[in-house]
Structure formats: C-alpha cells, structure tokens
Amino acid sequence: MGDIAFVIKSINPDIINLVEVEGLDALNRLNTNYLQGMNYKAYLIKGKDTYTGQDVGLLTRIDPENGAIERYPNKGLSNGVEKSVSKNYYAKFDIGGRKIAIVSLHFLAIPSNPNNINSLFKIRYPCNHYLE
C-alpha cells in the first residue's frame, strides 16, 4: 500500500480509480493509514468475482452525483449464456457545471485462455451501455 500511496501523493489527483482492491476495508485502510489529510472518500461496490474476491474502487475528493457509485447489472447473451463484467462501477460527477462519468471495468484475467475468450464476447453488450 505504501508504494500505491507514494504514487498517489506524487500525482495528487482528485479522482482515483483502483483495480484489484480486496474490498472496502482495504480501500479505507489505504485512505486512512497512507493518505491521511488528503481528503479522499472511498467508494466500492462488492463485485461478483468469486475466484479472486477482488473489486474495483474509487477514491475521490469530489462527491459523485447522489453521493454514490453504481454497478451496471445488465448482462449480455452469447451462445445462449448470460455473462456480465464481474467487477465494474460507474460514477457520475458534476464538476464546475460539466457532467462527466468515470467507468471502471475489470475484465477476466488471461484473455488468451479459450474459456475466457468466449466470456469477453459475452460482456460486450453490457459495456455498450457506458458509451451511450
């Protein structure tokens, strides 16, 4: 966590997307123990990854709209099988009258694995929502 905090402190961003986070407790620990005084709030929605248990999270100084981030729950259909991105969130912000959105997607590891290639095609549809 110290190395991650060093990079964050060096850049001093207002909004940070973090991947492969081991839960909200870990994100809060990074924020409290390593980034104290930087005024970040931690947001994380528990994903559906049962293999690694990792998620995607957000540290931000700017409150997202409605004070929350959201998970996109829709699934895509390929060869009769429904699949979605197990780790994702989106957050909407109004920054100085400008609307922006942060989208965090963490796809399956080892995309060259034949089992994972099919899954990547199945998630294409749910990701289209972010482009609208």
VMD Tcl script that builds the backbone (N, CA, C; Angstrom):
set m [mol new atoms 396]
animate dup $m
set s [atomselect $m all]
$s set {name element resname resid chain x y z} {
  {N N MET 1 A 0.820 -1.202 0.000}
  {CA C MET 1 A 0.000 0.000 0.000}
  {C C MET 1 A 0.855 1.254 0.000}
  {N N GLY 2 A 2.024 1.159 0.604}
  {CA C GLY 2 A 2.906 2.314 0.659}
  {C C GLY 2 A 3.334 2.785 -0.723}
  {N N ASP 3 A 3.605 1.834 -1.619}
  {CA C ASP 3 A 4.000 2.206 -2.987}
  {C C ASP 3 A 2.859 2.884 -3.738}
  {N N ILE 4 A 1.651 2.367 -3.552}
  {CA C ILE 4 A 0.480 2.963 -4.201}
  {C C ILE 4 A 0.265 4.376 -3.660}
  {N N ALA 5 A 0.379 4.521 -2.342}
  {CA C ALA 5 A 0.200 5.838 -1.723}
  {C C ALA 5 A 1.262 6.816 -2.216}
  {N N PHE 6 A 2.495 6.350 -2.402}
  {CA C PHE 6 A 3.566 7.219 -2.893}
  {C C PHE 6 A 3.202 7.799 -4.259}
  {N N VAL 7 A 2.688 6.946 -5.153}
  {CA C VAL 7 A 2.308 7.412 -6.492}
  {C C VAL 7 A 1.151 8.402 -6.398}
  {N N ILE 8 A 0.156 8.072 -5.600}
  {CA C ILE 8 A -0.996 8.971 -5.450}
  {C C ILE 8 A -0.553 10.330 -4.914}
  {N N LYS 9 A 0.290 10.326 -3.892}
  {CA C LYS 9 A 0.769 11.593 -3.322}
  {C C LYS 9 A 1.592 12.387 -4.335}
  {N N SER 10 A 2.349 11.686 -5.158}
  {CA C SER 10 A 3.181 12.358 -6.159}
  {C C SER 10 A 2.348 13.067 -7.220}
  {N N ILE 11 A 1.230 12.452 -7.593}
  {CA C ILE 11 A 0.385 12.995 -8.659}
  {C C ILE 11 A -0.687 13.927 -8.092}
  {N N ASN 12 A -1.197 13.596 -6.901}
  {CA C ASN 12 A -2.209 14.390 -6.204}
  {C C ASN 12 A -3.506 14.567 -7.009}
  {N N PRO 13 A -4.068 13.472 -7.534}
  {CA C PRO 13 A -5.302 13.595 -8.321}
  {C C PRO 13 A -6.526 13.810 -7.438}
  {N N ASP 14 A -7.580 14.330 -8.041}
  {CA C ASP 14 A -8.844 14.487 -7.326}
  {C C ASP 14 A -9.676 13.210 -7.358}
  {N N ILE 15 A -9.549 12.425 -8.427}
  {CA C ILE 15 A -10.329 11.197 -8.598}
  {C C ILE 15 A -9.368 10.069 -8.970}
  {N N ILE 16 A -9.487 8.941 -8.266}
  {CA C ILE 16 A -8.595 7.801 -8.486}
  {C C ILE 16 A -9.431 6.530 -8.648}
  {N N ASN 17 A -9.207 5.820 -9.729}
  {CA C ASN 17 A -9.799 4.502 -9.932}
  {C C ASN 17 A -8.749 3.471 -9.543}
  {N N LEU 18 A -9.139 2.522 -8.715}
  {CA C LEU 18 A -8.222 1.460 -8.293}
  {C C LEU 18 A -8.815 0.102 -8.669}
  {N N VAL 19 A -7.981 -0.763 -9.203}
  {CA C VAL 19 A -8.421 -2.109 -9.574}
  {C C VAL 19 A -7.733 -3.141 -8.690}
  {N N GLU 20 A -8.326 -4.310 -8.635}
  {CA C GLU 20 A -7.821 -5.425 -7.829}
  {C C GLU 20 A -7.727 -5.053 -6.355}
  {N N VAL 21 A -8.755 -4.358 -5.894}
  {CA C VAL 21 A -8.879 -3.977 -4.491}
  {C C VAL 21 A -9.535 -5.144 -3.748}
  {N N GLU 22 A -9.020 -5.453 -2.591}
  {CA C GLU 22 A -9.524 -6.607 -1.840}
  {C C GLU 22 A -10.669 -6.243 -0.904}
  {N N GLY 23 A -11.474 -5.258 -1.280}
  {CA C GLY 23 A -12.648 -4.898 -0.502}
  {C C GLY 23 A -12.589 -3.480 0.028}
  {N N LEU 24 A -13.737 -3.032 0.545}
  {CA C LEU 24 A -13.841 -1.671 1.059}
  {C C LEU 24 A -12.929 -1.460 2.267}
  {N N ASP 25 A -12.747 -2.491 3.095}
  {CA C ASP 25 A -11.850 -2.352 4.248}
  {C C ASP 25 A -10.428 -2.017 3.800}
  {N N ALA 26 A -9.944 -2.688 2.757}
  {CA C ALA 26 A -8.598 -2.425 2.247}
  {C C ALA 26 A -8.516 -1.009 1.666}
  {N N LEU 27 A -9.548 -0.595 0.956}
  {CA C LEU 27 A -9.569 0.755 0.382}
  {C C LEU 27 A -9.575 1.811 1.492}
  {N N ASN 28 A -10.365 1.580 2.519}
  {CA C ASN 28 A -10.396 2.503 3.656}
  {C C ASN 28 A -9.065 2.516 4.405}
  {N N ARG 29 A -8.423 1.361 4.512}
  {CA C ARG 29 A -7.118 1.287 5.169}
  {C C ARG 29 A -6.070 2.113 4.397}
  {N N LEU 30 A -6.070 1.986 3.067}
  {CA C LEU 30 A -5.172 2.799 2.239}
  {C C LEU 30 A -5.445 4.282 2.487}
  {N N ASN 31 A -6.704 4.653 2.470}
  {CA C ASN 31 A -7.099 6.052 2.627}
  {C C ASN 31 A -6.743 6.581 4.016}
  {N N THR 32 A -7.032 5.821 5.045}
  {CA C THR 32 A -6.831 6.275 6.425}
  {C C THR 32 A -5.371 6.221 6.857}
  {N N ASN 33 A -4.692 5.131 6.545}
  {CA C ASN 33 A -3.337 4.926 7.057}
  {C C ASN 33 A -2.243 5.532 6.183}
  {N N TYR 34 A -2.492 5.676 4.897}
  {CA C TYR 34 A -1.437 6.118 3.983}
  {C C TYR 34 A -1.730 7.463 3.304}
  {N N LEU 35 A -2.993 7.843 3.248}
  {CA C LEU 35 A -3.363 9.073 2.541}
  {C C LEU 35 A -4.052 10.071 3.471}
  {N N GLN 36 A -3.765 9.980 4.765}
  {CA C GLN 36 A -4.415 10.854 5.733}
  {C C GLN 36 A -4.169 12.312 5.377}
  {N N GLY 37 A -5.212 13.117 5.552}
  {CA C GLY 37 A -5.122 14.538 5.267}
  {C C GLY 37 A -5.296 14.909 3.808}
  {N N MET 38 A -5.486 13.925 2.935}
  {CA C MET 38 A -5.651 14.231 1.506}
  {C C MET 38 A -7.121 14.386 1.128}
  {N N ASN 39 A -8.013 14.139 2.071}
  {CA C ASN 39 A -9.454 14.394 1.928}
  {C C ASN 39 A -10.160 13.550 0.869}
  {N N TYR 40 A -9.777 12.283 0.758}
  {CA C TYR 40 A -10.469 11.379 -0.153}
  {C C TYR 40 A -11.605 10.671 0.571}
  {N N LYS 41 A -12.627 10.319 -0.187}
  {CA C LYS 41 A -13.690 9.428 0.284}
  {C C LYS 41 A -13.571 8.154 -0.536}
  {N N ALA 42 A -13.806 7.035 0.110}
  {CA C ALA 42 A -13.688 5.733 -0.552}
  {C C ALA 42 A -15.066 5.215 -0.951}
  {N N TYR 43 A -15.146 4.668 -2.158}
  {CA C TYR 43 A -16.376 4.061 -2.675}
  {C C TYR 43 A -16.016 2.718 -3.307}
  {N N LEU 44 A -16.822 1.718 -3.035}
  {CA C LEU 44 A -16.629 0.403 -3.631}
  {C C LEU 44 A -17.952 -0.345 -3.578}
  {N N ILE 45 A -18.272 -0.997 -4.666}
  {CA C ILE 45 A -19.434 -1.891 -4.699}
  {C C ILE 45 A -18.888 -3.296 -4.823}
  {N N LYS 46 A -19.265 -4.138 -3.907}
  {CA C LYS 46 A -18.795 -5.527 -3.932}
  {C C LYS 46 A -19.168 -6.160 -5.259}
  {N N GLY 47 A -18.169 -6.707 -5.950}
  {CA C GLY 47 A -18.395 -7.352 -7.231}
  {C C GLY 47 A -18.850 -8.788 -7.082}
  {N N LYS 48 A -18.869 -9.479 -8.183}
  {CA C LYS 48 A -19.341 -10.862 -8.195}
  {C C LYS 48 A -18.215 -11.840 -8.534}
  {N N ASP 49 A -16.965 -11.400 -8.347}
  {CA C ASP 49 A -15.811 -12.246 -8.624}
  {C C ASP 49 A -15.619 -13.211 -7.456}
  {N N THR 50 A -15.939 -14.466 -7.690}
  {CA C THR 50 A -15.789 -15.460 -6.628}
  {C C THR 50 A -14.415 -16.118 -6.667}
  {N N TYR 51 A -13.653 -15.892 -7.727}
  {CA C TYR 51 A -12.347 -16.525 -7.865}
  {C C TYR 51 A -11.270 -15.770 -7.089}
  {N N THR 52 A -11.146 -14.456 -7.330}
  {CA C THR 52 A -10.105 -13.674 -6.642}
  {C C THR 52 A -10.659 -12.876 -5.467}
  {N N GLY 53 A -11.948 -12.559 -5.504}
  {CA C GLY 53 A -12.531 -11.720 -4.468}
  {C C GLY 53 A -12.144 -10.260 -4.590}
  {N N GLN 54 A -11.495 -9.891 -5.679}
  {CA C GLN 54 A -11.056 -8.518 -5.861}
  {C C GLN 54 A -12.149 -7.682 -6.526}
  {N N ASP 55 A -12.043 -6.389 -6.337}
  {CA C ASP 55 A -13.037 -5.468 -6.856}
  {C C ASP 55 A -12.357 -4.244 -7.466}
  {N N VAL 56 A -13.174 -3.319 -7.938}
  {CA C VAL 56 A -12.700 -2.019 -8.395}
  {C C VAL 56 A -13.260 -0.974 -7.447}
  {N N GLY 57 A -12.449 0.023 -7.124}
  {CA C GLY 57 A -12.876 1.024 -6.162}
  {C C GLY 57 A -12.500 2.426 -6.596}
  {N N LEU 58 A -13.025 3.384 -5.876}
  {CA C LEU 58 A -12.845 4.793 -6.206}
  {C C LEU 58 A -12.444 5.551 -4.950}
  {N N LEU 59 A -11.418 6.383 -5.084}
  {CA C LEU 59 A -11.085 7.385 -4.074}
  {C C LEU 59 A -11.291 8.731 -4.736}
  {N N THR 60 A -12.041 9.608 -4.093}
  {CA C THR 60 A -12.341 10.895 -4.718}
  {C C THR 60 A -12.501 12.001 -3.686}
  {N N ARG 61 A -12.101 13.189 -4.093}
  {CA C ARG 61 A -12.347 14.392 -3.305}
  {C C ARG 61 A -13.640 15.072 -3.737}
  {N N ILE 62 A -14.155 14.655 -4.864}
  {CA C ILE 62 A -15.366 15.239 -5.433}
  {C C ILE 62 A -16.493 14.229 -5.247}
  {N N ASP 63 A -17.562 14.651 -4.612}
  {CA C ASP 63 A -18.668 13.722 -4.379}
  {C C ASP 63 A -19.348 13.351 -5.689}
  {N N PRO 64 A -19.563 12.051 -5.910}
  {CA C PRO 64 A -20.333 11.662 -7.094}
  {C C PRO 64 A -21.787 12.111 -6.948}
  {N N GLU 65 A -22.474 12.234 -8.085}
  {CA C GLU 65 A -23.898 12.579 -8.041}
  {C C GLU 65 A -24.623 11.581 -7.154}
  {N N ASN 66 A -25.548 12.059 -6.395}
  {CA C ASN 66 A -26.339 11.262 -5.455}
  {C C ASN 66 A -25.480 10.621 -4.368}
  {N N GLY 67 A -24.225 11.034 -4.245}
  {CA C GLY 67 A -23.354 10.536 -3.187}
  {C C GLY 67 A -23.021 9.057 -3.281}
  {N N ALA 68 A -23.092 8.479 -4.491}
  {CA C ALA 68 A -22.859 7.043 -4.619}
  {C C ALA 68 A -22.318 6.695 -6.002}
  {N N ILE 69 A -21.718 5.515 -6.076}
  {CA C ILE 69 A -21.361 4.943 -7.364}
  {C C ILE 69 A -22.343 3.811 -7.630}
  {N N GLU 70 A -22.443 3.389 -8.871}
  {CA C GLU 70 A -23.414 2.358 -9.212}
  {C C GLU 70 A -22.742 1.232 -9.980}
  {N N ARG 71 A -23.329 0.071 -9.877}
  {CA C ARG 71 A -22.879 -1.090 -10.631}
  {C C ARG 71 A -23.852 -1.292 -11.780}
  {N N TYR 72 A -23.320 -1.557 -12.969}
  {CA C TYR 72 A -24.194 -1.818 -14.102}
  {C C TYR 72 A -24.529 -3.303 -14.113}
  {N N PRO 73 A -25.786 -3.664 -13.843}
  {CA C PRO 73 A -26.138 -5.066 -13.631}
  {C C PRO 73 A -26.498 -5.860 -14.887}
  {N N ASN 74 A -26.725 -5.187 -16.013}
  {CA C ASN 74 A -27.205 -5.909 -17.198}
  {C C ASN 74 A -26.186 -6.923 -17.691}
  {N N LYS 75 A -26.705 -7.917 -18.386}
  {CA C LYS 75 A -25.870 -8.979 -18.919}
  {C C LYS 75 A -26.010 -9.043 -20.428}
  {N N GLY 76 A -24.981 -9.583 -21.053}
  {CA C GLY 76 A -25.017 -9.844 -22.481}
  {C C GLY 76 A -25.283 -11.315 -22.727}
  {N N LEU 77 A -25.740 -11.628 -23.918}
  {CA C LEU 77 A -26.080 -13.002 -24.261}
  {C C LEU 77 A -25.231 -13.451 -25.447}
  {N N SER 78 A -24.567 -14.574 -25.291}
  {CA C SER 78 A -23.755 -15.145 -26.366}
  {C C SER 78 A -23.894 -16.660 -26.305}
  {N N ASN 79 A -24.291 -17.248 -27.421}
  {CA C ASN 79 A -24.489 -18.703 -27.467}
  {C C ASN 79 A -25.413 -19.192 -26.350}
  {N N GLY 80 A -26.407 -18.380 -26.034}
  {CA C GLY 80 A -27.398 -18.781 -25.039}
  {C C GLY 80 A -26.945 -18.645 -23.598}
  {N N VAL 81 A -25.782 -18.046 -23.354}
  {CA C VAL 81 A -25.264 -17.902 -21.994}
  {C C VAL 81 A -25.185 -16.416 -21.645}
  {N N GLU 82 A -25.731 -16.060 -20.470}
  {CA C GLU 82 A -25.652 -14.679 -20.000}
  {C C GLU 82 A -24.351 -14.475 -19.234}
  {N N LYS 83 A -23.740 -13.312 -19.441}
  {CA C LYS 83 A -22.488 -13.003 -18.752}
  {C C LYS 83 A -22.405 -11.494 -18.564}
  {N N SER 84 A -21.777 -11.072 -17.489}
  {CA C SER 84 A -21.572 -9.647 -17.258}
  {C C SER 84 A -20.145 -9.435 -16.766}
  {N N VAL 85 A -19.766 -8.183 -16.615}
  {CA C VAL 85 A -18.464 -7.850 -16.048}
  {C C VAL 85 A -18.593 -7.998 -14.536}
  {N N SER 86 A -17.821 -8.897 -13.953}
  {CA C SER 86 A -17.979 -9.182 -12.526}
  {C C SER 86 A -17.515 -8.034 -11.643}
  {N N LYS 87 A -16.605 -7.213 -12.154}
  {CA C LYS 87 A -16.091 -6.082 -11.375}
  {C C LYS 87 A -16.289 -4.816 -12.201}
  {N N ASN 88 A -17.243 -3.998 -11.797}
  {CA C ASN 88 A -17.476 -2.749 -12.510}
  {C C ASN 88 A -18.191 -1.744 -11.621}
  {N N TYR 89 A -18.022 -0.476 -11.950}
  {CA C TYR 89 A -18.845 0.587 -11.380}
  {C C TYR 89 A -18.830 1.752 -12.353}
  {N N TYR 90 A -19.782 2.613 -12.181}
  {CA C TYR 90 A -19.716 3.905 -12.851}
  {C C TYR 90 A -20.125 4.972 -11.856}
  {N N ALA 91 A -19.510 6.129 -12.019}
  {CA C ALA 91 A -19.784 7.257 -11.139}
  {C C ALA 91 A -19.981 8.482 -12.008}
  {N N LYS 92 A -20.999 9.247 -11.698}
  {CA C LYS 92 A -21.279 10.478 -12.433}
  {C C LYS 92 A -20.917 11.661 -11.557}
  {N N PHE 93 A -20.320 12.668 -12.181}
  {CA C PHE 93 A -19.890 13.859 -11.466}
  {C C PHE 93 A -20.362 15.100 -12.200}
  {N N ASP 94 A -20.594 16.155 -11.431}
  {CA C ASP 94 A -20.816 17.480 -11.981}
  {C C ASP 94 A -19.662 18.329 -11.467}
  {N N ILE 95 A -18.751 18.680 -12.374}
  {CA C ILE 95 A -17.561 19.419 -11.983}
  {C C ILE 95 A -17.608 20.776 -12.686}
  {N N GLY 96 A -17.916 21.797 -11.916}
  {CA C GLY 96 A -17.990 23.137 -12.489}
  {C C GLY 96 A -19.018 23.261 -13.598}
  {N N GLY 97 A -20.136 22.544 -13.452}
  {CA C GLY 97 A -21.187 22.590 -14.462}
  {C C GLY 97 A -20.978 21.622 -15.614}
  {N N ARG 98 A -19.888 20.899 -15.601}
  {CA C ARG 98 A -19.617 19.885 -16.624}
  {C C ARG 98 A -19.920 18.511 -16.092}
  {N N LYS 99 A -20.682 17.768 -16.839}
  {CA C LYS 99 A -21.033 16.399 -16.445}
  {C C LYS 99 A -19.984 15.447 -17.007}
  {N N ILE 100 A -19.435 14.616 -16.125}
  {CA C ILE 100 A -18.519 13.575 -16.578}
  {C C ILE 100 A -18.897 12.259 -15.895}
  {N N ALA 101 A -18.423 11.180 -16.454}
  {CA C ALA 101 A -18.638 9.869 -15.847}
  {C C ALA 101 A -17.306 9.126 -15.839}
  {N N ILE 102 A -17.075 8.409 -14.771}
  {CA C ILE 102 A -15.926 7.516 -14.648}
  {C C ILE 102 A -16.487 6.105 -14.725}
  {N N VAL 103 A -15.932 5.302 -15.598}
  {CA C VAL 103 A -16.370 3.918 -15.758}
  {C C VAL 103 A -15.185 3.020 -15.436}
  {N N SER 104 A -15.390 2.082 -14.551}
  {CA C SER 104 A -14.327 1.145 -14.200}
  {C C SER 104 A -14.788 -0.267 -14.528}
  {N N LEU 105 A -14.044 -0.909 -15.400}
  {CA C LEU 105 A -14.330 -2.295 -15.799}
  {C C LEU 105 A -13.058 -3.101 -15.622}
  {N N HIS 106 A -13.155 -4.224 -14.974}
  {CA C HIS 106 A -12.003 -5.120 -14.860}
  {C C HIS 106 A -12.402 -6.434 -15.512}
  {N N PHE 107 A -11.790 -6.692 -16.669}
  {CA C PHE 107 A -12.124 -7.895 -17.422}
  {C C PHE 107 A -11.405 -9.115 -16.853}
  {N N LEU 108 A -11.762 -10.263 -17.357}
  {CA C LEU 108 A -11.155 -11.510 -16.920}
  {C C LEU 108 A -9.658 -11.531 -17.187}
  {N N ALA 109 A -8.939 -12.181 -16.294}
  {CA C ALA 109 A -7.508 -12.373 -16.494}
  {C C ALA 109 A -7.273 -13.429 -17.574}
  {N N ILE 110 A -6.088 -13.431 -18.104}
  {CA C ILE 110 A -5.645 -14.398 -19.105}
  {C C ILE 110 A -6.620 -14.461 -20.281}
  {N N PRO 111 A -6.752 -13.352 -21.025}
  {CA C PRO 111 A -7.719 -13.325 -22.121}
  {C C PRO 111 A -7.409 -14.313 -23.244}
  {N N SER 112 A -6.191 -14.837 -23.307}
  {CA C SER 112 A -5.866 -15.811 -24.348}
  {C C SER 112 A -6.386 -17.208 -24.023}
  {N N ASN 113 A -6.821 -17.413 -22.798}
  {CA C ASN 113 A -7.409 -18.697 -22.415}
  {C C ASN 113 A -8.712 -18.878 -23.195}
  {N N PRO 114 A -8.880 -20.007 -23.907}
  {CA C PRO 114 A -10.089 -20.201 -24.725}
  {C C PRO 114 A -11.395 -20.036 -23.953}
  {N N ASN 115 A -11.427 -20.418 -22.701}
  {CA C ASN 115 A -12.652 -20.240 -21.903}
  {C C ASN 115 A -12.943 -18.767 -21.660}
  {N N ASN 116 A -11.900 -17.967 -21.506}
  {CA C ASN 116 A -12.082 -16.545 -21.243}
  {C C ASN 116 A -12.409 -15.760 -22.506}
  {N N ILE 117 A -11.938 -16.209 -23.656}
  {CA C ILE 117 A -12.242 -15.512 -24.905}
  {C C ILE 117 A -13.751 -15.470 -25.124}
  {N N ASN 118 A -14.431 -16.582 -24.930}
  {CA C ASN 118 A -15.890 -16.591 -25.074}
  {C C ASN 118 A -16.547 -15.643 -24.090}
  {N N SER 119 A -16.031 -15.569 -22.886}
  {CA C SER 119 A -16.617 -14.673 -21.889}
  {C C SER 119 A -16.448 -13.216 -22.285}
  {N N LEU 120 A -15.326 -12.870 -22.925}
  {CA C LEU 120 A -15.128 -11.485 -23.349}
  {C C LEU 120 A -16.177 -11.065 -24.362}
  {N N PHE 121 A -16.573 -11.952 -25.258}
  {CA C PHE 121 A -17.622 -11.620 -26.218}
  {C C PHE 121 A -18.961 -11.458 -25.517}
  {N N LYS 122 A -19.203 -12.207 -24.474}
  {CA C LYS 122 A -20.480 -12.144 -23.762}
  {C C LYS 122 A -20.653 -10.832 -23.014}
  {N N ILE 123 A -19.546 -10.196 -22.644}
  {CA C ILE 123 A -19.665 -8.952 -21.882}
  {C C ILE 123 A -19.703 -7.730 -22.764}
  {N N ARG 124 A -19.524 -7.898 -24.048}
  {CA C ARG 124 A -19.504 -6.738 -24.941}
  {C C ARG 124 A -20.806 -5.943 -24.831}
  {N N TYR 125 A -21.951 -6.596 -24.838}
  {CA C TYR 125 A -23.225 -5.888 -24.793}
  {C C TYR 125 A -23.381 -5.039 -23.535}
  {N N PRO 126 A -23.151 -5.590 -22.333}
  {CA C PRO 126 A -23.349 -4.730 -21.164}
  {C C PRO 126 A -22.431 -3.520 -21.156}
  {N N CYS 127 A -21.263 -3.619 -21.767}
  {CA C CYS 127 A -20.339 -2.487 -21.784}
  {C C CYS 127 A -20.814 -1.394 -22.733}
  {N N ASN 128 A -21.635 -1.722 -23.720}
  {CA C ASN 128 A -22.142 -0.721 -24.653}
  {C C ASN 128 A -22.915 0.371 -23.921}
  {N N HIS 129 A -23.532 0.035 -22.795}
  {CA C HIS 129 A -24.310 0.992 -22.013}
  {C C HIS 129 A -23.460 2.209 -21.653}
  {N N TYR 130 A -22.184 1.990 -21.343}
  {CA C TYR 130 A -21.315 3.078 -20.917}
  {C C TYR 130 A -21.044 4.067 -22.044}
  {N N LEU 131 A -21.231 3.652 -23.269}
  {CA C LEU 131 A -20.919 4.503 -24.414}
  {C C LEU 131 A -22.086 5.361 -24.850}
  {N N GLU 132 A -23.239 5.151 -24.251}
  {CA C GLU 132 A -24.440 5.910 -24.649}
  {C C GLU 132 A -24.391 7.342 -24.138}
}
mol reanalyze $m
mol bondsrecalc $m
mol representation Tube
mol addrep $m
